[in-house]
């Protein structure tokens, strides 16, 4: 089997599963893009099997510490293991992220389950080349009515792959309802935004809602209104949802009507809205899309987070609550907390930490792969001015 010899002091020797181009001492056996290769150290000792793509900065992604091929048996076994783990979690296994890339030992494969329908993404070249095998494993295990291929993530470009969205198996389910946290949402897996719901935040919706009773709530970057609806269900006095996307606003209004809640949905740029908004809110939620996908733009991203934190805190009086989230791995937990602290200092407010939030358990975090821990959230109470 062709492979790579890894240079000393590479991160793989500390347990990480990625190999960057700068960590390769030499290649042997003429590996081709998408191949399964063997990894060896500089003393010719095996380090495991990996997928290979010389077009990517991450030239190899280890998926096993022994010799292993990517065949139907492999995909069936790994997906079965992923399903078994989800069945141990306190969540609905029919509404969850069923497979999550490196966290489930299948680098670049994401599968989400919405009842009888699946959404699949192949974000690495090797997985894309084997998507028919993956489809067969999913059909054999779950007999889904449809599989939607949502390969519209920009991450694919780093692997030299085109973006596409298509029906991969069965018939297009169209728009259909799903129920979570006692709320009904309508999703459209083929033509809707993202891959349906933000499954990683469903737990946080419930966690935050316990503070919402009687509060005037502002949900910023609301998307389909997940936080807004959870707060309305918990008895919020008033709920305003702000979102720049017209289609997301339309979905949020439809979801509010479907659940018989009176929610004000505002189509607006959140930065501008916060600049002009009156100080009439008791609870503000900030759940923006990632402001950065790489280290190069991290400084600008932190400037953006600082701005929305500062503007939100200026709108909150003593006893007010700020719940804020960051979904970028590059902005660490410590960095994000420091950003909030700087904004609080500039706003002359003191904050008491009420709760911390993270991605739901169906997005498991691997100790050896810090990149698998990306979502961090904090809920604070304003306790005084100075």
Order of alpha helices (4+ residues) and beta strands (2+ residues): beta-beta-beta-beta-beta-beta-alpha-beta-beta-beta-alpha-alpha-beta-beta-beta-beta-alpha-beta-alpha-beta-alpha-beta-alpha-beta-alpha-beta-alpha-beta-beta
